[in-house]
Amino acid sequence: MARNLKKNDADKSFEDAMLELENIVSILEKGDTTLEESIKNFQQGIELSRYCAAKLDEAEKKISILLHDEEGKIIEKDFDI
């Protein structure tokens, strides 16, 4: 069964959180758990999903695209999806 996301998990890497989320999805897809365990796993999956989304948002804010201006100089422009 998945554990609750704790404050010390805030230092968890994106990759670790995604692996844990994939594990939860696998458990839920098997359907071998009780309803109560499934609900707990689902809740943990939602928390991990939100955590990963926040990490992606944070990374997006750090990304810059280097472009050339009319004079050939390199300029930085914020990354925009």
N, C-alpha and C positions, 0 to 999 in steps of 0.2 A: 504494500500500500504506500502511496506517496505521502511524504511528510509536508507539514505546513511550511510556507516560506517565512523564515524568521529574519530578524533585523541583521544578524550576521551573514545572512545569505545575500545581502545587498552587495557584497564583494564578489559574488558568484559571477563567473564569466558568462558571456552570452552563449558560448558554445556549450558550457556545462548545463545551463538552463534549458537550452534546446534539446540536449540529450535526455534530460529528465522529462521534458514535455513529450518527447517521442516515446519514452518508456511508458508514460501514463496513457498515451493514445493506444499503444499496443495492448496494455492491460485492459482498457475499456473495450477495445475491439474484440478481444477474446470472449468477453462476457462471462468469465468464470468467477466473478466476485459478487458479493451480496449487493443488494441495492444500496445499503448504507456505505459500504466501501466504495462503490461506484460514484456515489454523490461526493464523498470526500476526495476521491481522485479527480473528479470533474472540477471541483472547487480549486484544488491545487493546480490543475491544468490552466484554469482561468487566471490564477495568480501568476503563474509562470509566463503565460501568454502576454499578460500586461507588462511584466518585468522585461520580457524580450522586446516588446514594442517600445518601451521607454528607452532601452539600451540603443535600439535602432534610431530613435529620434535624437538621442544624444550624439550618436555617431554622425548623423546627417548634418547636425549643426556644426560639426567640426570640419566637414568636407568642404574644400574649396576647389574650384576648377581654374586651372591656369589657362589663360587665353592671350592671344596676341592682339594689341591694339593696332590702329592704322599705321603707326610708325614702326611696327614690328616689335615693340616692347612687350614684355610679358606682364600681364596684369592678373590680379586675383579677382574672382567673382564667386559669390556665394553659390553653393550647389542648390538647385531648385528642382524638385521633381515635378 
